[in-house]
Amino acid sequence: MMASVHEILIAKSPADPMESRDRIRAVPGKGVAGDRYFAGIGTFSPSPHKPDFELTLIEQEQIDAFALVSGLAFTSRLARRNIVTVGVNLNELAGKRFKLGEVLVRGIRLCEPCQYLARITFPETLAGLVHKSGLRAEILTEGTIKLGDRIVELDG
């Protein structure tokens, strides 16, 4: 399976549900245009800005596996990440540069489940998604990320 962007999601504020998009604009030093973290109002928005809050990714395969094993109706929208991928091990991209379509990004660190996610979804996410809850990434070049874009590792 080709590594690709399976779904794109943003929320305008922490209280808003995640909304699907066909494409998003990625801006270095800011994040995803239209998203709560771009506006600096995300639940964990740091001040001053930190690059690991610009873009979050999660694997559809991990979402599906957690839902199957737990029996819970956990979905990509509940995970509250910007990019849902297929065909790629995101943990292996921590510390590496890769492209999402035309946009160059750098994986910074794993995006682990937290008390906030457990509170707004299911307590089981804390244990069930450890090391499976995605990747935080820094946006290195401005551009558009679209559904179906290939994900290409550059620092292999």
N, C-alpha and C positions, 0 to 999 in steps of 0.2 A: 504494500500500500504506500502510495506517495504521501509524504508528510505535507500537510496542508492546513489552511485556516478553515475550520468547519463551521464556526459561528462567531459573530461579533456582537458584543453586548456593552451597553453603557447605562449609567443611571445619572440623572441630572442632579440628584441630591442623595444623601444617605438614606432618606426615608422612601425614596422612589424605587419601584421595582426596576429590574434590569430590562432594557428594551433592545430588541434585535435591530441590527443595521446591516445593510449590504456592503457598506464601506465606512471607514473612519479616516480622519486626518490625524496623523501622528506628528507631534511637534517636540523636538528636542528641548529639554529643560522645562517642559510644561506637562506633556502627557497626551491624552486623547481628547481632541476638541469635542466639547459637549458633555464630557464626563465630569463627575463630581470632583475628582482629584485634579483635573485640569483647572477647575475653578478654585481649588484650594479649600474645598468644603467637605472632603471625604471624611469618614469617621476617624481615620488615622492620618489625615493630612499633616505632614510635618512643617514646622516653620523654624528655620528656613527650609526651602524645598530640598528634597533628597531624590536622587535619580531612581532609587528602587521603588518609588511610588508613581512612576510614569506609565507603566504598562504591566498588566498581570495576565498570565496565561494558565490554562489548565487543560489536561487531556480528556477528551470525551470518553476514552477507554476507562480512565480512573473513575469518572462520574458513574458510568454504567456499572462497573464492578462494585463500587460502594453501594449503589442502589440495589443490586442483585443480592449481595451478601447480607446487607442490613435489612432488606425488605422494606426500606423507606422510599418514599417518592422524592428522592433527591435528584435535582436537575441542574443543568448548566446555569440557569437563571438564579437558582438558589446559591450556587457557588460564588457568585458576585465577582467573577473575573472578566476581563475585557475580551480576551481571545480564547476560544475553545479550539483545540487542535485535534487532528487525527494523524496516526502513523508516525509519531515522534515521541521519544522519551525526553521530556522536558528536564528532568533531573540532570541528565548528561549535558545540558546546555548551560548550566550554572558556570559562570566565569568565562563563557565563550561568546564570540560574535556570531550572529546568524541573521539571515534576511527573512522577512515576512513580505513576500512580493518584492516591491521596490524599496522597502524600508529596512535600513540597517539598525539592528538592536544588539544589546549586550546583556546576556543573562547575568543577574547579580547574585540572587540567592533564592532558595526555595521559599515558596509562599505557604507557610504552614497554617493549619486550621487554628482558630483562636476562639476565645470565650464569646466574642461578639457573634461569630458565625454560628456557634453552637446555640446561642440564645435565640437567634432569629430563624434557625432551621431546626436542627435536631442535636441533642447532646452527644449522640453517637459520632458526630463528625470529628470530635476532638481526638478520639482514638482511631477511628476508622480511616481518616484521611492523612495521618501523619506520613510525611514524605511522599504524599500522593496528591497534594492539594495545589500543585502548580509551581509557577516560577515568576519572580519579579524581574522586570527587565528595564533597562535604560534605553531610551530612544536616541539613536546616534545621528540619523538623517531624517529630514522632514519628507513626508510623502503620504500616499494613500495606501491603506491596507484593505484588501477586498476579500469577500468570500471566495474560497477556492484557491487563493494565492498559495504558491509553493513555499515551504519552509526549507531553507538551505543553510546548513552549518558551514561556517567559513573557517573556524579554528579547529578542524578535525585532526 
